[in-house]
Amino acid sequence: MRTNLVVAALCAAIGSGVQAAGGASLLDWNDVVGQLDRNPRFREAALRATAARAGVDASRQVPNPRLEATAGEGWNSDGSLRKAEWALAITVPLDWLGTKGARLDAAQASASEAEEESAQVRQEVLLRLRRLFVLVAHDERLVASLVTSARQADDLARLVRLRVERGEARPPELPRVEVEAERARLALGQAEARAMVHRDQLSVWIGRPVERVALDMARSPAPPSLAELRERTAGVQPRVRAAQERVSAAAFDVRAERNQRIPSISVSGYALSEIDRNAVGGGLGIEFPVWNWNSGKIAQAEAIHAAEESRLLVASNEARTVLVEAWAMCTQGQVASRRLREEIVPRTHGAAAKIERSYQLGESSLLEALDARRARLEVLRDLLAAELEQQLECGTLTILAGGDLR
């Protein structure tokens, strides 16, 4: 019970600076996610996916027929007969029949790839936003703890000054404690500067001012088991799915290039009127692959297909590696922050409070009081750092695994 009370007191002290900003509006994670579709980088990727889907419609279209018309005047050799002459010819190409199916399949695969790349960009933007969101929350807690630390350092400096004036402490103790207070103010200024930078960065990314964020740094999503993670989550990565679609598109390109070896056919019809005759008719054209068997294009398409297969393997391996690393860091961060919060911080805080009280009563030296204060600050910073790592890594793991942080 005493431990819980001590931890509650510490949390209240850390949160005092946040409560002081009472009028500031809280930014919730749902608010951040709601601004995601307005992000320029994601909008660009989404528009490229729209363009790729339009390419599928284009690949379904049939080539237009070709119409040729000529007109003129003709006469016989002695000039006794003159007449207007004309000719019409229409040609319908049919060579697209052999490659249309493969080209359409390739276009559909490319459209799916663009959609997966859009999903990948969305994931990357979401990871960036989550990182900035967590950093802003961490900065609030760190600044609040340093405000408390600076206030305590000033109180200690006033106490030492009073004791020196009364002759209860040696004069060299006063500069030492004043330096300690100045270091506390310096650390507070540095933390406030970093907090301002992170707030501004998050404001730019979501397009609205950011003052405070609502996030419980002590809580994070529970990670799945490592076996479950390896089994099901690598395949949900947009990067892996995009690589799979590239492999499919490359395979369809190989098929299309091979079909180019099929003799291309065209049909035509004509009508003409000349000075001595009128005629109508039709024709059939066949282009035989005698000199060019499209070997170069086929070899090129096959090499691209093999390269995309290797790229898919790399993407799958990297996805699994990133997920396992995030899982390890998430679980380690949860264990470290829990132990610091429940065991180490309360004990250190209790020991430091006893030594500071002992110094106030004149039973301990200033050096002992300063060492106890530094130990308490160091452990508290360790707790904040562990909570930061826990939030960053568990959030990354949840997003990569397709989970929801709301």
Secondary structure, 3 states (H helix, E strand, C coil): CHHHHHHHHHHHHHHHHHHHCCCCCEECHHHHHHCHHHCHHHHHHHHHHHHHHHHHHHHHCCCCCEEEEEEEEEECCCCCCEEEEEEEEEEEECHHHHCHHHHHHHHHHHHHHHHHHHHHHHHHHHHHHHHHHHHHHHHHHHHHHHHHHHHHHHHHHHHHHHHHHHCCCCCCHHHHHHHHHHHHHHHHHHHHHHHHHHHHHHHHHHCCCCCEECCCCCCCCCCCCHHHHHHHCHHHCHHHHHHHHHHHHHHHHHHHHHHCCCCEEEEEEEEEECCCCEEEEEEEEEECCCCCCCHHHHHHHHHHHHHHHHHHHHHHHHHHHHHHHHHHHHHHHHHHHHHHHHHHHHHHHHHHHHHHHHHHCCCCCHHHHHHHHHHHHHHHHHHHHHHHHHHHHHHHHHHHCCCCCC
